[in-house]
Amino acid sequence: MSDRPHTPLLDQVTRPADLKRFSDAQLTQLAGELRAETVSAVSVTGGHLGAGLGVVELTVALHAVFDTPRDKVIWDVGHQCYPHKILTERRDRIRTLRMKDGLSGFTKRSESPYDPFGAAHSSTSISAALGFAVARDLGGVTPEGLGDAIAVIGDGSMSAGMAFEAMNNAGHLKKRLIVILNDNEMSIAPPVGALSNYLSRLYAEAPFQELKAAAKGAVSLLPEPFREGAKRAKEMLKGMAVGGTLFEELGFSYIGPIDGHDMHQLLPVLRTIKARATGPILLHVLTKKGKGYAPAERARDRGHATAKFDVVTGEQKKAPSNAPSYTSVFGKALVDQAARDDKIVAVTAAMPDGTGLNLFAERYPSRCFDVGIAEQHGVTFSAALAAGGLKPFCAMYSTFLQRGYDQVVHDVAIQRLPVRFAIDRAGLVGADGATHAGSFDIAFLANLPGMVVMAAADEAELVHMVATAAAHDDGPIAFRYPRGEGVGVEMPEQGKVLEIGKGRMIQKGARVALLSFGTRLAEVQKAAETLAARGITPTIADARFAKPLDRDLILQLAADHEALITIEEGAIGGFGSHVAQLLSDEGVFDHGLKFRAMVLPDTFIDQSSPEDMYAIAGMNAPQIEAKVLEVLGVAKIGEKRA
């Protein structure tokens, strides 16, 4: 195709073994071609751009020096793996990234033997690499064999406790293990905390520039008498100015920092490590997120996640929005509450933009805390903020809150501390696939004593739930909302405080009651419209609360209808299960009520559009309609007539 970049060397590569025949100069050229191909592919699919562009040279160097898939290269998080996928027998499918039946946007074991360990959450790579190293040394067997284990982890991911737990264990075990710290001074949000400052100090010192020159062989340009002195000075400087003391205390040999975009540094260092490493080694590599593509380099997030875009201008092709996103509605509603209450504070884990807290941080910087990729710490920190008399809103994606579950139980729920959990990306999220789906939070929160669990049916309801959470001081409270745009309802001037545990009636009907929890309400209403054409008018109610349940509403619906169907964007064990428990405890099933719970299926759903994923899950309007007809026996009558 004419709009594809010119890639003569890359065209000769189908698998990493093909790189072995290239010279170092050719590998440098190949990296340029790989960068162009990555930009071209992501312009068509959208996705994580900046991270991959930052590791193009590193990707080429790793695959040229090591022998994958026998050697295991484990990319932390995995959103930087697009160049890796292009080099590992997947170039022909790279323009299906993040699409239905296409390539995953992350590493995935079932997709390729070159992805030895799947990831989409951060900070797991060192633990995984250590596992492979131990398996190798104890005679483990995989189809590709077991060679070196190489973890590539970013400086943002390094802020998570799990990375240090793994390094501490690796230093103790002393296995041959290679960790590459890909330091681009920036995770999704600028990395925060003392570790980031420590890394900055490591290379802010002037001697690093001299080391860089020495690494490139500049020492040889000096007159003979000075060369020995320069070498000694280099060793001394290395110990003084750029000694990786922290890493060496953990039992790692530290090398670096080196320029991660310079093949003349990367290749010899990696070859030396491969030839000589005995125990755990940490190679500190400096890279630039978005490197080599000007629009990404200019962007505040260095092109972390983009929609489809124009390669020449970098302009993203986003469809015009008819309604505000739930995330922005939350952000504005919280700022509005904070203006009225100076005790309100906000906590996020490296996702201020993703959770809408960027608005809060601009207005109230001293009351907004980005704790880095550290959900466990973030939850316990929020618990103590609450114990200290503040009103913390702990804003995390559902899929990331999973990482802090013990802290939710142990530090928040048992102590009945009023932490407000704002749970973004609830339900199925689309292109990020199963790793980012918010499927489990209703179930894992609603079973905790004293926890209030709400779900917004639309963006106006979300505003009310922010106000309700702000006013709730009697224990923890959570509210969930999906990715994407609202449904376009009229927005309130300000949020009103909802009565805890009370739902609302949407429309009254007969025979069947549809009890919705969350944003499937719009689909329930669509289903009701088509059912009306068949002469069936269901009753529709919005539960608002999964915990505590609106007992009166549910028991009344059960008493007044022959069938009751619950609908929720969550896995089995959530809202529907709590409703079934209530009905069972009250003996309602003894009198013949027909009950069905529509939940996400007991499987992980691969990436697609959210609408398509909900179709697979059987939770769009046509499937809700079919469920009503089935439970009332209407579908069977229709089939008999036919």
Secondary structure, DSSP 8 states (H G I E B T S, - for coil): -TTS---TTGGG-SSGGGGGGS-HHHHHHHHHHHHHHHHHHHHHH-B--HHHHHTHHHHHHHHHHS-TTTSEEEESSSTT-HHHHIIIIIGGGGGGTTSTTS--SSB-TTT-TT--S-BSSSS-HHHHHHHHHHHHHTT---TT----EEEEEETTGGGSHHHHHHHHHHHHHT--EEEEEEE-S-SSS---SHHHHHHHHHHHSTHHHHHHHHHTTGGGGS-HHHHHHHHHHHHHHHHHTS--HHHHHTT-EEEEEEETT-HHHHHHHHHHHHHH--SEEEEEEE--TTTT-HHHHHSTTSSSSB-SB-TTT--B-----SS-BHHHHHHHHHHHHHHH-TTEEEEESS-TTTTTTHHHHHH-GGGEEE--S-HHHHHHHHHHHHHTT-EEEEEEEHHHHGGGHHHIIIIIITTT---EEEEES-B--STTGGGG-B-SHHHHHHTSTT-EEEE-SSHHHHHHHHHHHHH--SS-EEEE--SSB-------SS-----TT--EEEE--SSEEEEEESTTHHHHHHHHHHHHTTT---EEEE--EEES--HHHHHHHHHH-SEEEEEESS-TTSHHHHHHHHHHHTTGGGGT-EEEEE---SS---SS-HHHHHHHHT-SHHHHHHHHHHHHTHHHHHHHH-
